[in-house]
């Protein structure tokens, strides 16, 4: 009997907890959404400041704030800007925070059979159906070389951003990319041991 009562009480408690978890109404959710949007609107206003210098300063500060929402908002604002200077500034400010990049190599049209082994051996990457993937963290900025290192090699250039594009020069790769209108990096590179150019892309916006 005691066992039955214990089971019944447990079931009642779980039922009550489930009901409580589902008790939030659509109106309450809408109110929470409105509050969230109101919290973000002042930051959006800063990015839309008519003074370009103030808008760019706000973007840089938000990118380096460490707040995920502000970083995403500022990065989207910068990378989707029609102004190439703003695009470049946004990318450089974001890279300075040390993000982890996922580089996608399109080897579907590469004739060299050792393409998969190159990706795996040089960068410990993965290859599936002719597509190679390499995840690597951006390291510190090297002021003397005017480039960013990566977490695998802190003493050499990994990414260089300038007026001619975005250059990737890790071990075994020499590539150039541009920031597209959709906010990602796309380019081609020479992979050591592969005669054909290899296309690659890096998604910067989720």
PyMOL CGO cylinders between C-alpha atoms (Angstrom):
from pymol import cmd
from pymol.cgo import CYLINDER

trace = [
    CYLINDER, 0.00, 0.00, 0.00, 2.77, 2.43, 0.95, 0.3, 1, 1, 1, 1, 1, 1,
    CYLINDER, 2.77, 2.43, 0.95, 4.53, 1.65, -2.31, 0.3, 1, 1, 1, 1, 1, 1,
    CYLINDER, 4.53, 1.65, -2.31, 1.35, 2.41, -4.25, 0.3, 1, 1, 1, 1, 1, 1,
    CYLINDER, 1.35, 2.41, -4.25, 0.88, 5.72, -2.43, 0.3, 1, 1, 1, 1, 1, 1,
    CYLINDER, 0.88, 5.72, -2.43, 4.51, 6.66, -3.10, 0.3, 1, 1, 1, 1, 1, 1,
    CYLINDER, 4.51, 6.66, -3.10, 4.11, 5.93, -6.81, 0.3, 1, 1, 1, 1, 1, 1,
    CYLINDER, 4.11, 5.93, -6.81, 0.88, 7.93, -6.94, 0.3, 1, 1, 1, 1, 1, 1,
    CYLINDER, 0.88, 7.93, -6.94, 2.47, 10.93, -5.23, 0.3, 1, 1, 1, 1, 1, 1,
    CYLINDER, 2.47, 10.93, -5.23, 5.45, 10.80, -7.58, 0.3, 1, 1, 1, 1, 1, 1,
    CYLINDER, 5.45, 10.80, -7.58, 3.15, 10.70, -10.61, 0.3, 1, 1, 1, 1, 1, 1,
    CYLINDER, 3.15, 10.70, -10.61, 1.17, 13.67, -9.27, 0.3, 1, 1, 1, 1, 1, 1,
    CYLINDER, 1.17, 13.67, -9.27, 4.34, 15.72, -8.71, 0.3, 1, 1, 1, 1, 1, 1,
    CYLINDER, 4.34, 15.72, -8.71, 5.64, 14.96, -12.20, 0.3, 1, 1, 1, 1, 1, 1,
    CYLINDER, 5.64, 14.96, -12.20, 2.27, 15.83, -13.69, 0.3, 1, 1, 1, 1, 1, 1,
    CYLINDER, 2.27, 15.83, -13.69, 2.21, 19.13, -11.84, 0.3, 1, 1, 1, 1, 1, 1,
    CYLINDER, 2.21, 19.13, -11.84, 5.76, 19.95, -12.98, 0.3, 1, 1, 1, 1, 1, 1,
    CYLINDER, 5.76, 19.95, -12.98, 4.83, 19.18, -16.58, 0.3, 1, 1, 1, 1, 1, 1,
    CYLINDER, 4.83, 19.18, -16.58, 1.75, 21.39, -16.39, 0.3, 1, 1, 1, 1, 1, 1,
    CYLINDER, 1.75, 21.39, -16.39, 3.79, 24.21, -14.88, 0.3, 1, 1, 1, 1, 1, 1,
    CYLINDER, 3.79, 24.21, -14.88, 6.36, 23.90, -17.64, 0.3, 1, 1, 1, 1, 1, 1,
    CYLINDER, 6.36, 23.90, -17.64, 3.63, 24.25, -20.27, 0.3, 1, 1, 1, 1, 1, 1,
    CYLINDER, 3.63, 24.25, -20.27, 1.72, 27.02, -18.50, 0.3, 1, 1, 1, 1, 1, 1,
    CYLINDER, 1.72, 27.02, -18.50, 3.41, 29.95, -20.28, 0.3, 1, 1, 1, 1, 1, 1,
    CYLINDER, 3.41, 29.95, -20.28, 0.92, 31.61, -22.59, 0.3, 1, 1, 1, 1, 1, 1,
    CYLINDER, 0.92, 31.61, -22.59, 1.34, 32.99, -26.08, 0.3, 1, 1, 1, 1, 1, 1,
    CYLINDER, 1.34, 32.99, -26.08, 0.74, 36.49, -24.72, 0.3, 1, 1, 1, 1, 1, 1,
    CYLINDER, 0.74, 36.49, -24.72, 3.56, 36.05, -22.21, 0.3, 1, 1, 1, 1, 1, 1,
    CYLINDER, 3.56, 36.05, -22.21, 5.91, 34.85, -24.94, 0.3, 1, 1, 1, 1, 1, 1,
    CYLINDER, 5.91, 34.85, -24.94, 4.94, 37.83, -27.09, 0.3, 1, 1, 1, 1, 1, 1,
    CYLINDER, 4.94, 37.83, -27.09, 5.68, 40.15, -24.18, 0.3, 1, 1, 1, 1, 1, 1,
    CYLINDER, 5.68, 40.15, -24.18, 9.10, 38.54, -23.70, 0.3, 1, 1, 1, 1, 1, 1,
    CYLINDER, 9.10, 38.54, -23.70, 9.84, 38.90, -27.42, 0.3, 1, 1, 1, 1, 1, 1,
    CYLINDER, 9.84, 38.90, -27.42, 8.85, 42.57, -27.32, 0.3, 1, 1, 1, 1, 1, 1,
    CYLINDER, 8.85, 42.57, -27.32, 11.11, 43.13, -24.32, 0.3, 1, 1, 1, 1, 1, 1,
    CYLINDER, 11.11, 43.13, -24.32, 14.01, 41.40, -26.08, 0.3, 1, 1, 1, 1, 1, 1,
    CYLINDER, 14.01, 41.40, -26.08, 13.53, 43.55, -29.17, 0.3, 1, 1, 1, 1, 1, 1,
    CYLINDER, 13.53, 43.55, -29.17, 13.30, 46.70, -27.08, 0.3, 1, 1, 1, 1, 1, 1,
    CYLINDER, 13.30, 46.70, -27.08, 16.59, 45.76, -25.40, 0.3, 1, 1, 1, 1, 1, 1,
    CYLINDER, 16.59, 45.76, -25.40, 18.29, 45.35, -28.78, 0.3, 1, 1, 1, 1, 1, 1,
    CYLINDER, 18.29, 45.35, -28.78, 16.81, 48.39, -30.53, 0.3, 1, 1, 1, 1, 1, 1,
    CYLINDER, 16.81, 48.39, -30.53, 19.20, 50.92, -28.93, 0.3, 1, 1, 1, 1, 1, 1,
    CYLINDER, 19.20, 50.92, -28.93, 22.15, 48.93, -30.27, 0.3, 1, 1, 1, 1, 1, 1,
    CYLINDER, 22.15, 48.93, -30.27, 20.62, 48.79, -33.72, 0.3, 1, 1, 1, 1, 1, 1,
    CYLINDER, 20.62, 48.79, -33.72, 20.19, 52.55, -33.55, 0.3, 1, 1, 1, 1, 1, 1,
    CYLINDER, 20.19, 52.55, -33.55, 23.90, 52.93, -32.78, 0.3, 1, 1, 1, 1, 1, 1,
    CYLINDER, 23.90, 52.93, -32.78, 24.79, 50.90, -35.88, 0.3, 1, 1, 1, 1, 1, 1,
    CYLINDER, 24.79, 50.90, -35.88, 22.49, 53.07, -37.97, 0.3, 1, 1, 1, 1, 1, 1,
    CYLINDER, 22.49, 53.07, -37.97, 23.99, 56.33, -36.70, 0.3, 1, 1, 1, 1, 1, 1,
    CYLINDER, 23.99, 56.33, -36.70, 24.14, 58.87, -39.57, 0.3, 1, 1, 1, 1, 1, 1,
    CYLINDER, 24.14, 58.87, -39.57, 27.75, 59.57, -38.63, 0.3, 1, 1, 1, 1, 1, 1,
    CYLINDER, 27.75, 59.57, -38.63, 29.75, 56.71, -40.27, 0.3, 1, 1, 1, 1, 1, 1,
    CYLINDER, 29.75, 56.71, -40.27, 32.59, 57.06, -37.78, 0.3, 1, 1, 1, 1, 1, 1,
    CYLINDER, 32.59, 57.06, -37.78, 30.23, 56.57, -34.82, 0.3, 1, 1, 1, 1, 1, 1,
    CYLINDER, 30.23, 56.57, -34.82, 28.48, 53.65, -36.50, 0.3, 1, 1, 1, 1, 1, 1,
    CYLINDER, 28.48, 53.65, -36.50, 31.80, 51.92, -37.20, 0.3, 1, 1, 1, 1, 1, 1,
    CYLINDER, 31.80, 51.92, -37.20, 33.01, 52.54, -33.65, 0.3, 1, 1, 1, 1, 1, 1,
    CYLINDER, 33.01, 52.54, -33.65, 29.78, 51.03, -32.30, 0.3, 1, 1, 1, 1, 1, 1,
    CYLINDER, 29.78, 51.03, -32.30, 30.25, 48.01, -34.55, 0.3, 1, 1, 1, 1, 1, 1,
    CYLINDER, 30.25, 48.01, -34.55, 33.81, 47.43, -33.34, 0.3, 1, 1, 1, 1, 1, 1,
    CYLINDER, 33.81, 47.43, -33.34, 32.87, 47.76, -29.67, 0.3, 1, 1, 1, 1, 1, 1,
    CYLINDER, 32.87, 47.76, -29.67, 29.92, 45.36, -30.08, 0.3, 1, 1, 1, 1, 1, 1,
    CYLINDER, 29.92, 45.36, -30.08, 32.06, 42.82, -31.94, 0.3, 1, 1, 1, 1, 1, 1,
    CYLINDER, 32.06, 42.82, -31.94, 34.63, 42.84, -29.16, 0.3, 1, 1, 1, 1, 1, 1,
    CYLINDER, 34.63, 42.84, -29.16, 32.06, 42.88, -26.32, 0.3, 1, 1, 1, 1, 1, 1,
    CYLINDER, 32.06, 42.88, -26.32, 31.91, 39.13, -25.80, 0.3, 1, 1, 1, 1, 1, 1,
    CYLINDER, 31.91, 39.13, -25.80, 28.10, 39.26, -25.90, 0.3, 1, 1, 1, 1, 1, 1,
    CYLINDER, 28.10, 39.26, -25.90, 26.83, 36.69, -28.43, 0.3, 1, 1, 1, 1, 1, 1,
    CYLINDER, 26.83, 36.69, -28.43, 23.75, 38.70, -29.46, 0.3, 1, 1, 1, 1, 1, 1,
    CYLINDER, 23.75, 38.70, -29.46, 25.66, 41.95, -29.93, 0.3, 1, 1, 1, 1, 1, 1,
    CYLINDER, 25.66, 41.95, -29.93, 28.46, 40.20, -31.79, 0.3, 1, 1, 1, 1, 1, 1,
    CYLINDER, 28.46, 40.20, -31.79, 26.03, 38.54, -34.19, 0.3, 1, 1, 1, 1, 1, 1,
    CYLINDER, 26.03, 38.54, -34.19, 24.18, 41.82, -34.78, 0.3, 1, 1, 1, 1, 1, 1,
    CYLINDER, 24.18, 41.82, -34.78, 27.33, 43.83, -35.42, 0.3, 1, 1, 1, 1, 1, 1,
    CYLINDER, 27.33, 43.83, -35.42, 28.93, 41.16, -37.61, 0.3, 1, 1, 1, 1, 1, 1,
    CYLINDER, 28.93, 41.16, -37.61, 25.83, 40.92, -39.77, 0.3, 1, 1, 1, 1, 1, 1,
    CYLINDER, 25.83, 40.92, -39.77, 25.69, 44.71, -40.05, 0.3, 1, 1, 1, 1, 1, 1,
    CYLINDER, 25.69, 44.71, -40.05, 29.35, 44.92, -41.11, 0.3, 1, 1, 1, 1, 1, 1,
    CYLINDER, 29.35, 44.92, -41.11, 29.64, 41.96, -43.46, 0.3, 1, 1, 1, 1, 1, 1,
    CYLINDER, 29.64, 41.96, -43.46, 26.43, 42.79, -45.31, 0.3, 1, 1, 1, 1, 1, 1,
    CYLINDER, 26.43, 42.79, -45.31, 27.36, 46.44, -45.71, 0.3, 1, 1, 1, 1, 1, 1,
    CYLINDER, 27.36, 46.44, -45.71, 27.80, 47.65, -49.30, 0.3, 1, 1, 1, 1, 1, 1,
    CYLINDER, 27.80, 47.65, -49.30, 30.87, 49.57, -48.14, 0.3, 1, 1, 1, 1, 1, 1,
    CYLINDER, 30.87, 49.57, -48.14, 34.03, 47.41, -48.61, 0.3, 1, 1, 1, 1, 1, 1,
    CYLINDER, 34.03, 47.41, -48.61, 35.85, 49.34, -45.88, 0.3, 1, 1, 1, 1, 1, 1,
    CYLINDER, 35.85, 49.34, -45.88, 33.13, 48.48, -43.36, 0.3, 1, 1, 1, 1, 1, 1,
    CYLINDER, 33.13, 48.48, -43.36, 33.21, 44.83, -44.48, 0.3, 1, 1, 1, 1, 1, 1,
    CYLINDER, 33.21, 44.83, -44.48, 36.94, 44.68, -43.93, 0.3, 1, 1, 1, 1, 1, 1,
    CYLINDER, 36.94, 44.68, -43.93, 36.76, 46.43, -40.54, 0.3, 1, 1, 1, 1, 1, 1,
    CYLINDER, 36.76, 46.43, -40.54, 34.04, 44.04, -39.38, 0.3, 1, 1, 1, 1, 1, 1,
    CYLINDER, 34.04, 44.04, -39.38, 36.06, 41.00, -40.41, 0.3, 1, 1, 1, 1, 1, 1,
    CYLINDER, 36.06, 41.00, -40.41, 39.25, 42.25, -38.77, 0.3, 1, 1, 1, 1, 1, 1,
    CYLINDER, 39.25, 42.25, -38.77, 37.47, 43.15, -35.53, 0.3, 1, 1, 1, 1, 1, 1,
    CYLINDER, 37.47, 43.15, -35.53, 35.79, 39.75, -35.41, 0.3, 1, 1, 1, 1, 1, 1,
    CYLINDER, 35.79, 39.75, -35.41, 39.03, 37.87, -36.14, 0.3, 1, 1, 1, 1, 1, 1,
    CYLINDER, 39.03, 37.87, -36.14, 40.66, 39.69, -33.23, 0.3, 1, 1, 1, 1, 1, 1,
    CYLINDER, 40.66, 39.69, -33.23, 38.24, 37.89, -30.87, 0.3, 1, 1, 1, 1, 1, 1,
    CYLINDER, 38.24, 37.89, -30.87, 39.81, 34.51, -31.79, 0.3, 1, 1, 1, 1, 1, 1,
    CYLINDER, 39.81, 34.51, -31.79, 36.91, 32.66, -33.44, 0.3, 1, 1, 1, 1, 1, 1,
    CYLINDER, 36.91, 32.66, -33.44, 37.12, 29.07, -34.67, 0.3, 1, 1, 1, 1, 1, 1,
    CYLINDER, 37.12, 29.07, -34.67, 36.76, 28.89, -38.46, 0.3, 1, 1, 1, 1, 1, 1,
    CYLINDER, 36.76, 28.89, -38.46, 35.31, 25.99, -40.40, 0.3, 1, 1, 1, 1, 1, 1,
    CYLINDER, 35.31, 25.99, -40.40, 36.95, 25.95, -43.82, 0.3, 1, 1, 1, 1, 1, 1,
    CYLINDER, 36.95, 25.95, -43.82, 35.19, 24.00, -46.57, 0.3, 1, 1, 1, 1, 1, 1,
    CYLINDER, 35.19, 24.00, -46.57, 37.31, 22.76, -49.48, 0.3, 1, 1, 1, 1, 1, 1,
    CYLINDER, 37.31, 22.76, -49.48, 35.43, 21.72, -52.62, 0.3, 1, 1, 1, 1, 1, 1,
    CYLINDER, 35.43, 21.72, -52.62, 37.37, 18.86, -54.13, 0.3, 1, 1, 1, 1, 1, 1,
    CYLINDER, 37.37, 18.86, -54.13, 34.52, 17.41, -56.16, 0.3, 1, 1, 1, 1, 1, 1,
    CYLINDER, 34.52, 17.41, -56.16, 36.13, 18.53, -59.43, 0.3, 1, 1, 1, 1, 1, 1,
    CYLINDER, 36.13, 18.53, -59.43, 39.71, 17.90, -58.39, 0.3, 1, 1, 1, 1, 1, 1,
    CYLINDER, 39.71, 17.90, -58.39, 41.24, 15.08, -60.41, 0.3, 1, 1, 1, 1, 1, 1,
    CYLINDER, 41.24, 15.08, -60.41, 44.14, 14.40, -58.02, 0.3, 1, 1, 1, 1, 1, 1,
    CYLINDER, 44.14, 14.40, -58.02, 43.39, 11.23, -56.08, 0.3, 1, 1, 1, 1, 1, 1,
    CYLINDER, 43.39, 11.23, -56.08, 45.45, 12.30, -53.08, 0.3, 1, 1, 1, 1, 1, 1,
    CYLINDER, 45.45, 12.30, -53.08, 43.25, 15.34, -52.33, 0.3, 1, 1, 1, 1, 1, 1,
    CYLINDER, 43.25, 15.34, -52.33, 41.61, 13.60, -49.33, 0.3, 1, 1, 1, 1, 1, 1,
    CYLINDER, 41.61, 13.60, -49.33, 44.96, 12.54, -47.88, 0.3, 1, 1, 1, 1, 1, 1,
    CYLINDER, 44.96, 12.54, -47.88, 46.30, 16.09, -48.22, 0.3, 1, 1, 1, 1, 1, 1,
    CYLINDER, 46.30, 16.09, -48.22, 43.42, 17.54, -46.21, 0.3, 1, 1, 1, 1, 1, 1,
    CYLINDER, 43.42, 17.54, -46.21, 43.71, 14.84, -43.55, 0.3, 1, 1, 1, 1, 1, 1,
    CYLINDER, 43.71, 14.84, -43.55, 47.49, 14.81, -43.25, 0.3, 1, 1, 1, 1, 1, 1,
    CYLINDER, 47.49, 14.81, -43.25, 48.21, 18.53, -43.35, 0.3, 1, 1, 1, 1, 1, 1,
    CYLINDER, 48.21, 18.53, -43.35, 45.36, 19.77, -41.18, 0.3, 1, 1, 1, 1, 1, 1,
    CYLINDER, 45.36, 19.77, -41.18, 43.87, 16.68, -39.57, 0.3, 1, 1, 1, 1, 1, 1,
    CYLINDER, 43.87, 16.68, -39.57, 40.70, 17.53, -41.48, 0.3, 1, 1, 1, 1, 1, 1,
    CYLINDER, 40.70, 17.53, -41.48, 37.80, 15.41, -42.67, 0.3, 1, 1, 1, 1, 1, 1,
    CYLINDER, 37.80, 15.41, -42.67, 36.69, 14.56, -46.19, 0.3, 1, 1, 1, 1, 1, 1,
    CYLINDER, 36.69, 14.56, -46.19, 33.26, 13.35, -47.26, 0.3, 1, 1, 1, 1, 1, 1,
    CYLINDER, 33.26, 13.35, -47.26, 32.07, 12.94, -50.87, 0.3, 1, 1, 1, 1, 1, 1,
    CYLINDER, 32.07, 12.94, -50.87, 34.91, 15.10, -52.17, 0.3, 1, 1, 1, 1, 1, 1,
    CYLINDER, 34.91, 15.10, -52.17, 34.34, 17.93, -49.67, 0.3, 1, 1, 1, 1, 1, 1,
    CYLINDER, 34.34, 17.93, -49.67, 37.09, 18.61, -47.15, 0.3, 1, 1, 1, 1, 1, 1,
    CYLINDER, 37.09, 18.61, -47.15, 36.60, 20.35, -43.81, 0.3, 1, 1, 1, 1, 1, 1,
    CYLINDER, 36.60, 20.35, -43.81, 39.14, 21.91, -41.51, 0.3, 1, 1, 1, 1, 1, 1,
    CYLINDER, 39.14, 21.91, -41.51, 38.33, 23.59, -38.21, 0.3, 1, 1, 1, 1, 1, 1,
    CYLINDER, 38.33, 23.59, -38.21, 41.00, 25.92, -36.90, 0.3, 1, 1, 1, 1, 1, 1,
    CYLINDER, 41.00, 25.92, -36.90, 41.11, 28.69, -34.35, 0.3, 1, 1, 1, 1, 1, 1,
    CYLINDER, 41.11, 28.69, -34.35, 42.33, 32.18, -35.18, 0.3, 1, 1, 1, 1, 1, 1,
    CYLINDER, 42.33, 32.18, -35.18, 45.30, 33.14, -33.07, 0.3, 1, 1, 1, 1, 1, 1,
    CYLINDER, 45.30, 33.14, -33.07, 46.85, 36.45, -32.05, 0.3, 1, 1, 1, 1, 1, 1,
    CYLINDER, 46.85, 36.45, -32.05, 47.51, 39.35, -34.39, 0.3, 1, 1, 1, 1, 1, 1,
    CYLINDER, 47.51, 39.35, -34.39, 51.13, 39.68, -35.49, 0.3, 1, 1, 1, 1, 1, 1,
    CYLINDER, 51.13, 39.68, -35.49, 51.71, 43.44, -35.87, 0.3, 1, 1, 1, 1, 1, 1,
    CYLINDER, 51.71, 43.44, -35.87, 55.11, 43.11, -37.55, 0.3, 1, 1, 1, 1, 1, 1,
    CYLINDER, 55.11, 43.11, -37.55, 53.65, 40.86, -40.27, 0.3, 1, 1, 1, 1, 1, 1,
    CYLINDER, 53.65, 40.86, -40.27, 50.24, 42.60, -40.28, 0.3, 1, 1, 1, 1, 1, 1,
    CYLINDER, 50.24, 42.60, -40.28, 48.34, 39.33, -40.17, 0.3, 1, 1, 1, 1, 1, 1,
    CYLINDER, 48.34, 39.33, -40.17, 46.57, 36.91, -37.84, 0.3, 1, 1, 1, 1, 1, 1,
    CYLINDER, 46.57, 36.91, -37.84, 48.18, 33.64, -36.80, 0.3, 1, 1, 1, 1, 1, 1,
    CYLINDER, 48.18, 33.64, -36.80, 46.27, 30.46, -36.01, 0.3, 1, 1, 1, 1, 1, 1,
    CYLINDER, 46.27, 30.46, -36.01, 46.22, 28.31, -32.90, 0.3, 1, 1, 1, 1, 1, 1,
    CYLINDER, 46.22, 28.31, -32.90, 48.35, 25.64, -34.60, 0.3, 1, 1, 1, 1, 1, 1,
    CYLINDER, 48.35, 25.64, -34.60, 51.18, 28.01, -35.56, 0.3, 1, 1, 1, 1, 1, 1,
    CYLINDER, 51.18, 28.01, -35.56, 51.32, 31.17, -33.48, 0.3, 1, 1, 1, 1, 1, 1,
    CYLINDER, 51.32, 31.17, -33.48, 54.45, 32.49, -35.18, 0.3, 1, 1, 1, 1, 1, 1,
    CYLINDER, 54.45, 32.49, -35.18, 53.35, 32.64, -38.83, 0.3, 1, 1, 1, 1, 1, 1,
    CYLINDER, 53.35, 32.64, -38.83, 50.64, 34.28, -40.92, 0.3, 1, 1, 1, 1, 1, 1,
    CYLINDER, 50.64, 34.28, -40.92, 47.34, 32.49, -41.29, 0.3, 1, 1, 1, 1, 1, 1,
    CYLINDER, 47.34, 32.49, -41.29, 44.99, 35.26, -42.44, 0.3, 1, 1, 1, 1, 1, 1,
    CYLINDER, 44.99, 35.26, -42.44, 45.93, 38.62, -43.95, 0.3, 1, 1, 1, 1, 1, 1,
    CYLINDER, 45.93, 38.62, -43.95, 43.19, 41.16, -44.66, 0.3, 1, 1, 1, 1, 1, 1,
    CYLINDER, 43.19, 41.16, -44.66, 43.88, 44.12, -46.93, 0.3, 1, 1, 1, 1, 1, 1,
    CYLINDER, 43.88, 44.12, -46.93, 42.44, 46.07, -49.83, 0.3, 1, 1, 1, 1, 1, 1,
    CYLINDER, 42.44, 46.07, -49.83, 43.20, 43.27, -52.28, 0.3, 1, 1, 1, 1, 1, 1,
    CYLINDER, 43.20, 43.27, -52.28, 41.22, 40.62, -50.43, 0.3, 1, 1, 1, 1, 1, 1,
    CYLINDER, 41.22, 40.62, -50.43, 41.54, 38.04, -47.66, 0.3, 1, 1, 1, 1, 1, 1,
    CYLINDER, 41.54, 38.04, -47.66, 44.62, 35.83, -47.96, 0.3, 1, 1, 1, 1, 1, 1,
    CYLINDER, 44.62, 35.83, -47.96, 44.95, 32.44, -46.27, 0.3, 1, 1, 1, 1, 1, 1,
    CYLINDER, 44.95, 32.44, -46.27, 48.50, 31.15, -45.95, 0.3, 1, 1, 1, 1, 1, 1,
    CYLINDER, 48.50, 31.15, -45.95, 48.59, 28.30, -43.43, 0.3, 1, 1, 1, 1, 1, 1,
    CYLINDER, 48.59, 28.30, -43.43, 50.91, 25.38, -43.99, 0.3, 1, 1, 1, 1, 1, 1,
    CYLINDER, 50.91, 25.38, -43.99, 50.42, 23.83, -47.47, 0.3, 1, 1, 1, 1, 1, 1,
    CYLINDER, 50.42, 23.83, -47.47, 47.88, 26.41, -48.69, 0.3, 1, 1, 1, 1, 1, 1,
    CYLINDER, 47.88, 26.41, -48.69, 48.12, 29.73, -50.47, 0.3, 1, 1, 1, 1, 1, 1,
    CYLINDER, 48.12, 29.73, -50.47, 44.64, 31.10, -51.11, 0.3, 1, 1, 1, 1, 1, 1,
    CYLINDER, 44.64, 31.10, -51.11, 42.77, 34.33, -51.71, 0.3, 1, 1, 1, 1, 1, 1,
    CYLINDER, 42.77, 34.33, -51.71, 39.12, 35.00, -50.90, 0.3, 1, 1, 1, 1, 1, 1,
    CYLINDER, 39.12, 35.00, -50.90, 36.63, 37.87, -50.92, 0.3, 1, 1, 1, 1, 1, 1,
    CYLINDER, 36.63, 37.87, -50.92, 33.70, 38.68, -48.67, 0.3, 1, 1, 1, 1, 1, 1,
    CYLINDER, 33.70, 38.68, -48.67, 30.57, 37.94, -50.68, 0.3, 1, 1, 1, 1, 1, 1,
    CYLINDER, 30.57, 37.94, -50.68, 27.25, 39.79, -50.58, 0.3, 1, 1, 1, 1, 1, 1,
    CYLINDER, 27.25, 39.79, -50.58, 25.90, 36.96, -48.39, 0.3, 1, 1, 1, 1, 1, 1,
    CYLINDER, 25.90, 36.96, -48.39, 28.57, 37.55, -45.75, 0.3, 1, 1, 1, 1, 1, 1,
    CYLINDER, 28.57, 37.55, -45.75, 30.88, 34.61, -46.29, 0.3, 1, 1, 1, 1, 1, 1,
    CYLINDER, 30.88, 34.61, -46.29, 34.40, 34.17, -47.59, 0.3, 1, 1, 1, 1, 1, 1,
    CYLINDER, 34.40, 34.17, -47.59, 34.80, 32.49, -50.96, 0.3, 1, 1, 1, 1, 1, 1,
    CYLINDER, 34.80, 32.49, -50.96, 37.97, 31.93, -52.95, 0.3, 1, 1, 1, 1, 1, 1,
    CYLINDER, 37.97, 31.93, -52.95, 40.44, 29.54, -54.50, 0.3, 1, 1, 1, 1, 1, 1,
    CYLINDER, 40.44, 29.54, -54.50, 43.83, 28.37, -53.40, 0.3, 1, 1, 1, 1, 1, 1,
    CYLINDER, 43.83, 28.37, -53.40, 46.86, 26.33, -54.32, 0.3, 1, 1, 1, 1, 1, 1,
    CYLINDER, 46.86, 26.33, -54.32, 47.10, 23.25, -52.13, 0.3, 1, 1, 1, 1, 1, 1,
    CYLINDER, 47.10, 23.25, -52.13, 50.58, 21.77, -51.90, 0.3, 1, 1, 1, 1, 1, 1,
    CYLINDER, 50.58, 21.77, -51.90, 50.90, 18.71, -54.10, 0.3, 1, 1, 1, 1, 1, 1,
    CYLINDER, 50.90, 18.71, -54.10, 47.67, 19.42, -56.02, 0.3, 1, 1, 1, 1, 1, 1,
    CYLINDER, 47.67, 19.42, -56.02, 48.12, 20.91, -59.49, 0.3, 1, 1, 1, 1, 1, 1,
    CYLINDER, 48.12, 20.91, -59.49, 44.56, 22.23, -59.82, 0.3, 1, 1, 1, 1, 1, 1,
    CYLINDER, 44.56, 22.23, -59.82, 43.23, 25.22, -57.87, 0.3, 1, 1, 1, 1, 1, 1,
    CYLINDER, 43.23, 25.22, -57.87, 40.91, 24.24, -55.03, 0.3, 1, 1, 1, 1, 1, 1,
    CYLINDER, 40.91, 24.24, -55.03, 37.81, 26.29, -54.20, 0.3, 1, 1, 1, 1, 1, 1,
    CYLINDER, 37.81, 26.29, -54.20, 37.15, 27.00, -50.56, 0.3, 1, 1, 1, 1, 1, 1,
    CYLINDER, 37.15, 27.00, -50.56, 34.63, 28.91, -48.47, 0.3, 1, 1, 1, 1, 1, 1,
    CYLINDER, 34.63, 28.91, -48.47, 34.22, 30.01, -44.86, 0.3, 1, 1, 1, 1, 1, 1,
    CYLINDER, 34.22, 30.01, -44.86, 30.78, 30.78, -43.47, 0.3, 1, 1, 1, 1, 1, 1,
    CYLINDER, 30.78, 30.78, -43.47, 31.00, 33.82, -41.23, 0.3, 1, 1, 1, 1, 1, 1,
    CYLINDER, 31.00, 33.82, -41.23, 27.29, 34.30, -40.42, 0.3, 1, 1, 1, 1, 1, 1,
    CYLINDER, 27.29, 34.30, -40.42, 25.16, 31.58, -38.82, 0.3, 1, 1, 1, 1, 1, 1,
]
cmd.load_cgo(trace, "trace")
